[in-house]
Amino acid sequence: MRTLTLIACGFDAIVALAVAIETFGRIAEPATRSLDLAAGYAVLILFLLTAAPAFWLSWRRRAPKLSLSLSLAFPGVFALLFIAAVIAFA
């Protein structure tokens, strides 16, 4: 279970890093700049609230079920936020 949690946390970190690079590292259109920043901050906060504690708990070998559920919560909530954004702008 620990290995699965660490793999999920690694995947979460890669996704969060990719989103951060896309939202903060590029020059966006001025009309959507604030929306890009809001999305970037939302993903980073979500990462810090779910995947970072999951990694710490798993690394310390504490609460394996909680750490696994936290590491899997990041992609689930990320997908829900993405679907909500698509619906809002459709």
Order of alpha helices (4+ residues) and beta strands (2+ residues): alpha-alpha-alpha
